[in-house]
Each structure stands twice: as structure tokens, then as C-alpha cells.
Amino acid sequence: MLKARKPDTPGEMGRPVMIAENRQAEMKEKFKINQFNLLATDLISANRSLPDVRMDAYVSLILASLLLHRLMLTASRTH
């Protein structure tokens, strides 16, 4: 079972990751390994929520497509 997400955790809903001053040297050393902020990556949960930044028109298109698919399934079951 998944744990409830805390809204103030790093990366949750796109929140930035703030690296403490006393870990800046560690962050720079880890950056050298793969050329990205490995320390920040380690602090962000892989199971996090992100805001939906898609355009409204795209979301409407997806919802219409899902509705059409559901209607087609319903119609095929009745015939």
C-alpha cells in the first residue's frame, strides 16, 4: 500500500529541491558523476504528484476520446 504523500516534500507538485548550504560540496561532487544533480534526484520521491500542465484543449480532446471509446464499448456489448 502507498503511503500518503506529504505536500511539502521535495518535488511534490513540482516543488523545487533546496539543497542545504552544508551539502553544497556533496552536491557538486555528485554532479561530476553523471552531469546532473544526483543529490536532488535522491531527495525526490519517484512516487510523487506533478501538476497537469497540458493545455485545456488537449485535456478536452483526451476526455472526448475516452468518452467515445466508452460509448463504442457499450454499443458493441448491446449488439
Buried (B, 14 or more C-beta within 10 A) or exposed (E): EEEEEEEEBBBBEEEEBEBEEEEEEEBEEBBEEEEEBBBBBEBBEEEBEEEEEEEEEEEEEEEEEEEEEEEEEEEEEEE
